[in-house]
Amino acid sequence: MDKNLFLKNMEEMIQIAKTNGNQIDHKELLDYFSDYELNEEAKKLLIASFVEAGIRVLGVDEAQIVAEEEAKEKADISEEEQGAIRFYEEELEQMDLPGEEEQKELIHAWLVEKGDGEAVIESFLPQILEIARTHKVDFILAVGGGSVVDYAKALSVSIHCEEDPWEKYYARFEEPVCEIVPVGVVLTMVGTGSEMNTGAVITYPEKKLKIGHVFTDERIMPKFSILNPRYTMSLPKNQMIAGIYDIFNHICEQYFSGEDDNTSDYISEGLIKSVIHSSRIAIKDKNDYEARSNLMWSATWALNTLVSRGKSTDWMVHMIGQSVGACSNATHGMTLSAVSLPYYKMIMPYGVRKFARFAVNVWDISPDGKNEEELAKEGLSAMEAWMKELGLAMKLSEIGVTMEMIDDIVNGTLIMEGGYKVLSKEDVRKVLMQSM
């Protein structure tokens, strides 16, 4: 079955139903999808999808359909997890939360006026700070991926800050001197490693800036992080592979620096090989627990400061990618994949020995009869093939970047000095143009 065509057909039928008073006849719906030869279970799921979309399906007991789906979801949750859910539901009932109308106003301001969901999450929102201060928030639970966790940490140092948080933490890169609200994490997407570090990347859309601040204050570290691979399995493939590449590139940013025989590099090579291996399993079966578990572990180890010990570290792929994200709102992992190869090809001559080692130790390329430059190029070719195998964005044009954005991206790119070559603004422009 062509999944994309099926989803397209579903969208078409939902739109038809909306023009017909948000309703559709049960028989008409099943007739439309008769070519797919759906079994009874699949038919129930189809009907449930329309009910969840707010469409009334005439001729079926909608309440029963919804109840059956909820029962299935509940069956996948352990008694311990159900107990925790009941506890939080009871706690929520006791909280003084914004009313329905206030919530609607906030949602409108954030999503309708701001547009992109990721940018909204990552932006400094005065409304959120106001809510947190008004209700005297004393704990923040981040449930989501890196954007959510990063924002939670940025919020934690901002609630009691008496200055402009953006200016203090992201313009001047100062440390907090105020009370810090503790953060806990329930991870639903892996990639950033934010669940076990003090970093927080924040977007300022109006300034077209996306900046990360790795705080030195250990109070910003999450007090706990719940890493359950099952919470990541409903993630769309596009987000999963974006997260996978974020893991991979985090390691590369630390690996491609220095020429000494550093233990950290041996750890990095092992982590990279694990990511490659597990990614190939996960893209074929997103519900493979072992693969998703290993990816989750690798994401944490990639950026919990372990593999940066004794290293200068690079981070220019991230600096360029973050600036791309600030201007385009493109998915973070895809901004990295789009600029990686042009960047690494540019710096490879300055660190050819490490790139040759990368080819041999990570990609198992035989060194026989080859010089370091030949090995280095083969290693990057193997990396490119793997990236295409995953389905990552290989060009900036694929993720919505236009030529009109280039100047802003160049100007918004912070220049780091820990890699094999310190880039000029013109070098950044060359990387971007080669990726278009």
Rosetta blueprint (number, residue, H / E / L):
1 M L
2 D L
3 K H
4 N H
5 L H
6 F H
7 L H
8 K H
9 N H
10 M H
11 E H
12 E H
13 M H
14 I H
15 Q H
16 I H
17 A H
18 K H
19 T H
20 N L
21 G L
22 N L
23 Q E
24 I E
25 D E
26 H H
27 K H
28 E H
29 L H
30 L H
31 D H
32 Y H
33 F L
34 S H
35 D H
36 Y H
37 E L
38 L L
39 N L
40 E H
41 E H
42 A H
43 K H
44 K H
45 L H
46 L H
47 I H
48 A H
49 S H
50 F H
51 V H
52 E H
53 A L
54 G L
55 I L
56 R E
57 V E
58 L E
59 G L
60 V L
61 D L
62 E H
63 A H
64 Q H
65 I H
66 V H
67 A H
68 E H
69 E H
70 E H
71 A H
72 K H
73 E H
74 K H
75 A H
76 D L
77 I L
78 S L
79 E H
80 E H
81 E H
82 Q H
83 G H
84 A H
85 I H
86 R H
87 F H
88 Y H
89 E H
90 E H
91 E H
92 L H
93 E H
94 Q H
95 M L
96 D L
97 L L
98 P L
99 G L
100 E H
101 E H
102 E H
103 Q H
104 K H
105 E H
106 L H
107 I H
108 H H
109 A H
110 W H
111 L H
112 V H
113 E H
114 K L
115 G L
116 D L
117 G H
118 E H
119 A H
120 V H
121 I H
122 E H
123 S E
124 F L
125 L L
126 P H
127 Q H
128 I H
129 L H
130 E H
131 I H
132 A H
133 R H
134 T H
135 H L
136 K L
137 V L
138 D L
139 F L
140 I E
141 L E
142 A E
143 V E
144 G E
145 G L
146 G H
147 S H
148 V H
149 V H
150 D H
151 Y H
152 A H
153 K H
154 A H
155 L H
156 S H
157 V L
158 S L
159 I L
160 H L
161 C L
162 E L
163 E L
164 D L
165 P H
166 W H
167 E H
168 K H
169 Y H
170 Y H
171 A H
172 R L
173 F L
174 E L
175 E L
176 P L
177 V L
178 C L
179 E L
180 I L
181 V L
182 P L
183 V E
184 G E
185 V E
186 V E
187 L E
188 T L
189 M L
190 V L
191 G L
192 T L
193 G L
194 S H
195 E H
196 M H
197 N L
198 T L
199 G E
200 A E
201 V E
202 I E
203 T E
204 Y E
205 P H
206 E H
207 K H
208 K L
209 L E
210 K E
211 I E
212 G E
213 H E
214 V E
215 F L
216 T L
217 D L
218 E H
219 R H
220 I H
221 M L
222 P L
223 K L
224 F E
225 S E
226 I E
227 L L
228 N L
229 P H
230 R H
231 Y H
232 T H
233 M L
234 S L
235 L L
236 P L
237 K H
238 N H
239 Q H
240 M H
241 I H
242 A H
243 G H
244 I H
245 Y H
246 D H
247 I H
248 F H
249 N H
250 H H
251 I H
252 C H
253 E H
254 Q H
255 Y H
256 F L
257 S L
258 G L
259 E L
260 D L
261 D L
262 N L
263 T H
264 S H
265 D H
266 Y H
267 I H
268 S H
269 E H
270 G H
271 L H
272 I H
273 K H
274 S H
275 V H
276 I H
277 H H
278 S H
279 S H
280 R H
281 I H
282 A H
283 I L
284 K L
285 D L
286 K L
287 N L
288 D L
289 Y H
290 E H
291 A H
292 R H
293 S H
294 N H
295 L H
296 M H
297 W H
298 S H
299 A H
300 T H
301 W H
302 A H
303 L L
304 N L
305 T L
306 L H
307 V H
308 S H
309 R L
310 G L
311 K L
312 S L
313 T L
314 D L
315 W L
316 M H
317 V H
318 H H
319 M H
320 I H
321 G H
322 Q H
323 S H
324 V H
325 G H
326 A H
327 C H
328 S H
329 N L
330 A L
331 T L
332 H H
333 G H
334 M H
335 T H
336 L H
337 S H
338 A H
339 V H
340 S H
341 L H
342 P H
343 Y H
344 Y H
345 K H
346 M H
347 I H
348 M H
349 P H
350 Y H
351 G L
352 V H
353 R H
354 K H
355 F H
356 A H
357 R H
358 F H
359 A H
360 V H
361 N H
362 V L
363 W L
364 D L
365 I L
366 S L
367 P L
368 D L
369 G L
370 K L
371 N L
372 E H
373 E H
374 E H
375 L H
376 A H
377 K H
378 E H
379 G H
380 L H
381 S H
382 A H
383 M H
384 E H
385 A H
386 W H
387 M H
388 K H
389 E H
390 L H
391 G L
392 L L
393 A L
394 M L
395 K L
396 L H
397 S H
398 E H
399 I H
400 G L
401 V L
402 T L
403 M H
404 E H
405 M H
406 I H
407 D H
408 D H
409 I H
410 V H
411 N H
412 G H
413 T L
414 L L
415 I L
416 M L
417 E L
418 G L
419 G L
420 Y L
421 K L
422 V L
423 L L
424 S L
425 K H
426 E H
427 D H
428 V H
429 R H
430 K H
431 V H
432 L H
433 M H
434 Q H
435 S H
436 M L
